[in-house]
Amino acid sequence: MGTTIIGVTCDGGVVLGADSRTTTGPYVCSRASDKITKLTVNVYICQSGSSEVWFC
């Protein structure tokens, strides 16, 4: 139920992970969404919630 995203700090950086399924209500509209987006060379965002609907 919902998006799974995680960020783990380690020596020298951060590891980000996210599921790839996008839903709109009870319907799966994509099984291959990219929920981790690069903003700058060292800044990334993880998308969840209503932002997922943009991919449908």
GUMARMAR-995635 format. One record per residue: residue number from 1; x, y, z of N, C-alpha, C, O in turn. Coordinates in Angstrom, 3 decimals, m for minus. Each point is the difference from the previous one (the first is absolute). Layout:
+-----+----------+----------+----------+----------+----------+----------+----------+----------+----------+----------+----------+----------+
! pos !   n_east !  n_north !     n_up !  ca_east ! ca_north !    ca_up !   c_east !  c_north !     c_up !   o_east !  o_north !     o_up !
+-----+----------+----------+----------+----------+----------+----------+----------+----------+----------+----------+----------+----------+
! NUM !        X !        Y !        Z !        X !        Y !        Z !        X !        Y !        Z !        X !        Y !        Z !
...
+-----+----------+----------+----------+----------+----------+----------+----------+----------+----------+----------+----------+----------+
***
This chain:
+-----+----------+----------+----------+----------+----------+----------+----------+----------+----------+----------+----------+----------+
! pos !   n_east !  n_north !     n_up !  ca_east ! ca_north !    ca_up !   c_east !  c_north !     c_up !   o_east !  o_north !     o_up !
+-----+----------+----------+----------+----------+----------+----------+----------+----------+----------+----------+----------+----------+
!   1 !    0.853 !   m1.182 !    0.000 !   m0.853 !    1.182 !    0.000 !    0.891 !    1.235 !    0.000 !    0.636 !    0.298 !    1.011 !
!   2 !   m0.579 !    0.417 !   m2.117 !    0.751 !    1.231 !   m0.061 !    1.405 !   m0.178 !   m0.535 !    0.430 !   m1.103 !   m0.338 !
!   3 !    0.266 !    2.213 !    0.271 !    1.355 !    0.025 !   m0.532 !    1.008 !   m0.383 !    1.074 !   m0.150 !    0.349 !    1.171 !
!   4 !    1.177 !   m1.072 !   m1.592 !    1.103 !   m0.334 !    0.888 !    1.234 !    0.735 !   m0.494 !    0.480 !   m0.259 !   m1.104 !
!   5 !    0.037 !    1.178 !    1.918 !    1.248 !    0.701 !   m0.309 !    0.879 !   m0.045 !    1.239 !   m0.496 !   m0.004 !    1.127 !
!   6 !    1.817 !   m0.029 !   m1.348 !    0.927 !   m0.092 !    1.121 !    1.275 !    0.767 !   m0.334 !    0.419 !    0.059 !   m1.156 !
!   7 !    0.178 !    0.515 !    2.164 !    1.298 !    0.644 !   m0.117 !    0.869 !   m0.438 !    1.162 !   m0.408 !    0.106 !    1.156 !
!   8 !    1.613 !   m0.601 !   m1.455 !    0.907 !   m0.495 !    1.027 !    1.328 !    0.732 !   m0.142 !    0.579 !    0.048 !   m1.086 !
!   9 !   m0.105 !    0.517 !    2.179 !    1.304 !    0.677 !   m0.030 !    1.103 !   m1.019 !    0.257 !   m0.182 !   m0.961 !    0.747 !
!  10 !    1.320 !    1.188 !   m1.378 !    1.167 !   m0.851 !    0.186 !    1.249 !    0.864 !   m0.182 !   m0.113 !    1.169 !   m0.367 !
!  11 !    1.288 !   m1.721 !    0.615 !    1.236 !    0.754 !   m0.197 !    0.112 !    0.426 !   m1.461 !    0.038 !   m0.844 !   m0.895 !
!  12 !    0.015 !    2.127 !    0.662 !    0.182 !    0.499 !   m1.360 !   m1.263 !    0.229 !   m0.792 !    0.090 !    0.338 !   m1.180 !
!  13 !   m1.275 !   m0.505 !    1.766 !   m1.193 !    0.272 !   m0.797 !   m1.289 !   m0.490 !    0.596 !   m0.087 !   m0.322 !    1.185 !
!  14 !   m0.923 !    0.275 !   m2.045 !   m1.342 !   m0.437 !    0.359 !   m0.468 !   m0.974 !   m1.066 !    0.240 !    0.211 !   m1.189 !
!  15 !   m0.906 !   m1.274 !    1.611 !   m0.578 !   m0.965 !   m0.930 !   m1.509 !    0.204 !    0.015 !   m0.623 !   m0.055 !    1.060 !
!  16 !    0.026 !    0.292 !   m2.243 !   m1.450 !    0.181 !   m0.133 !   m0.599 !   m1.216 !   m0.697 !    0.617 !   m0.597 !   m0.883 !
!  17 !   m1.823 !    0.245 !    1.295 !   m0.720 !   m1.100 !   m0.644 !   m1.477 !    0.297 !   m0.026 !   m0.518 !    0.693 !    0.876 !
!  18 !   m0.168 !   m1.217 !   m1.884 !   m1.447 !    0.200 !   m0.120 !   m0.618 !   m1.136 !   m0.800 !    0.663 !   m0.611 !   m0.839 !
!  19 !   m1.936 !    0.331 !    1.102 !   m0.707 !   m0.960 !   m0.837 !   m0.280 !    0.646 !   m1.354 !    0.253 !    1.193 !   m0.168 !
!  20 !   m0.762 !   m1.940 !   m0.790 !   m0.214 !    0.553 !   m1.342 !   m1.454 !   m0.019 !   m0.444 !   m0.293 !    0.387 !   m1.131 !
!  21 !   m0.616 !   m0.818 !    1.973 !   m1.407 !   m0.093 !   m0.390 !   m0.726 !    1.319 !    0.252 !    0.168 !    0.616 !    1.052 !
!  22 !   m0.973 !   m0.187 !   m2.019 !   m0.807 !    1.216 !    0.147 !   m1.473 !   m0.377 !   m0.071 !   m0.429 !   m0.704 !   m0.914 !
!  23 !   m0.335 !    1.180 !    1.886 !   m1.427 !   m0.305 !    0.029 !   m0.824 !    1.272 !   m0.006 !    0.466 !    1.072 !    0.387 !
!  24 !   m1.687 !   m1.219 !   m0.829 !   m0.988 !    1.058 !    0.135 !   m1.243 !   m0.660 !    0.595 !   m0.755 !   m0.679 !   m0.697 !
!  25 !    0.561 !    0.890 !    1.979 !   m1.052 !   m0.726 !    0.704 !    0.369 !   m1.475 !    0.059 !    1.139 !   m0.333 !    0.327 !
!  26 !   m2.079 !   m0.561 !   m0.637 !    0.298 !   m1.437 !    0.047 !    0.666 !   m0.530 !   m1.271 !    0.299 !   m1.192 !   m0.075 !
!  27 !   m0.062 !    2.034 !   m0.912 !    0.523 !   m0.443 !   m1.292 !    1.498 !    0.263 !   m0.138 !    0.481 !    1.082 !    0.337 !
!  28 !    0.245 !   m2.071 !   m0.830 !    1.422 !    0.174 !   m0.296 !    0.096 !    0.549 !   m1.422 !   m0.406 !   m0.670 !   m0.950 !
!  29 !    0.937 !    1.878 !    0.797 !    0.088 !    0.592 !   m1.338 !    1.402 !   m0.104 !   m0.574 !    0.181 !    0.225 !   m1.197 !
!  30 !    0.817 !   m0.559 !    2.007 !    1.355 !   m0.222 !   m0.508 !    0.765 !   m0.866 !    0.987 !   m0.068 !    0.213 !    1.211 !
!  31 !    0.787 !   m1.176 !   m1.729 !    0.846 !   m0.843 !    0.854 !    1.465 !    0.378 !   m0.138 !    0.868 !   m0.672 !    0.555 !
!  32 !   m0.581 !    1.757 !   m1.300 !    1.397 !    0.386 !   m0.245 !    0.198 !    1.507 !    0.138 !    0.604 !    0.620 !   m0.876 !
!  33 !   m1.095 !   m0.026 !    1.945 !    0.173 !    1.433 !    0.245 !    1.344 !    0.263 !    0.675 !    0.477 !   m0.808 !    0.797 !
!  34 !    0.121 !    1.943 !   m1.128 !    1.253 !    0.396 !    0.645 !   m0.341 !    1.024 !    1.073 !   m0.302 !    1.149 !   m0.322 !
!  35 !    0.345 !   m1.538 !    1.571 !   m0.390 !    0.869 !    1.104 !    1.169 !    0.745 !    0.626 !   m0.196 !    0.781 !    0.931 !
!  36 !    1.406 !   m1.008 !   m1.427 !    1.172 !    0.736 !    0.459 !    0.445 !    0.901 !   m1.147 !    0.335 !   m0.484 !   m1.081 !
!  37 !   m0.333 !    1.800 !    1.318 !    0.289 !    0.982 !   m1.044 !    1.209 !    0.838 !    0.379 !    0.097 !    0.484 !    1.128 !
!  38 !    0.823 !   m0.311 !   m2.067 !    1.189 !    0.815 !    0.224 !   m0.338 !    1.471 !   m0.221 !   m0.520 !    0.370 !   m1.053 !
!  39 !    0.816 !    0.471 !    2.048 !   m0.206 !    1.446 !   m0.133 !    1.298 !    0.703 !   m0.397 !    0.020 !    0.801 !   m0.935 !
!  40 !    1.055 !   m1.105 !    1.649 !    1.322 !    0.539 !   m0.316 !    1.002 !   m1.136 !    0.141 !   m0.380 !   m1.144 !    0.250 !
!  41 !    1.647 !    1.456 !   m0.408 !    1.043 !   m1.020 !    0.047 !    0.022 !   m0.762 !    1.328 !    0.414 !   m1.159 !    0.033 !
!  42 !   m0.847 !    1.783 !    1.049 !    0.015 !   m0.678 !    1.307 !   m1.322 !    0.117 !    0.761 !   m0.021 !   m0.200 !    1.215 !
!  43 !   m1.084 !    0.520 !   m1.902 !   m1.310 !    0.101 !    0.637 !   m1.006 !   m0.840 !   m0.789 !   m0.172 !    0.194 !   m1.203 !
!  44 !   m0.482 !   m1.118 !    1.884 !   m1.028 !   m0.859 !   m0.592 !   m1.269 !    0.112 !    0.828 !    0.058 !    0.339 !    1.182 !
!  45 !   m1.204 !   m0.620 !   m1.791 !   m1.259 !   m0.032 !    0.743 !   m0.659 !   m1.356 !   m0.205 !    0.175 !   m0.637 !   m1.039 !
!  46 !   m0.932 !    0.204 !    2.036 !   m0.802 !   m1.214 !   m0.091 !   m1.461 !    0.420 !   m0.015 !   m0.439 !    0.766 !    0.857 !
!  47 !   m0.308 !   m1.262 !   m1.821 !   m1.398 !    0.407 !   m0.171 !   m0.945 !   m1.026 !    0.611 !    0.214 !   m1.209 !   m0.095 !
!  48 !   m1.268 !    1.727 !    0.727 !   m1.049 !   m0.856 !    0.546 !   m1.288 !    0.802 !    0.078 !   m0.010 !    1.202 !   m0.269 !
!  49 !   m1.071 !   m1.868 !    0.637 !   m1.279 !    0.689 !    0.160 !   m0.599 !    0.430 !   m1.313 !    0.062 !   m0.742 !   m0.980 !
!  50 !   m0.648 !    1.942 !    0.936 !   m0.723 !    0.458 !   m1.189 !    0.908 !    0.223 !   m1.200 !   m0.497 !    0.075 !   m1.124 !
!  51 !    1.813 !    0.034 !    1.319 !    0.908 !    0.176 !   m1.131 !    0.002 !   m1.231 !   m0.893 !    0.356 !    0.094 !   m1.175 !
!  52 !   m0.746 !   m1.244 !    1.709 !   m0.024 !   m1.224 !   m0.800 !   m1.034 !    0.070 !   m1.120 !    0.186 !   m0.637 !   m1.036 !
!  53 !   m1.243 !    1.375 !    1.210 !   m1.060 !    0.074 !   m0.998 !    0.515 !    0.612 !   m1.304 !   m0.558 !   m0.275 !   m1.063 !
!  54 !    1.612 !    1.101 !    1.118 !    0.553 !    0.611 !   m1.208 !    0.461 !   m1.022 !   m1.009 !    0.028 !    0.293 !   m1.196 !
!  55 !    0.339 !   m1.498 !    1.641 !    0.533 !   m1.018 !   m0.894 !   m1.091 !   m0.814 !   m0.695 !    0.298 !   m0.745 !   m0.934 !
!  56 !   m1.541 !    0.868 !    1.364 !   m1.074 !   m0.818 !   m0.560 !   m0.473 !    0.509 !   m1.356 !   m0.902 !   m0.585 !   m0.599 !
+-----+----------+----------+----------+----------+----------+----------+----------+----------+----------+----------+----------+----------+
***
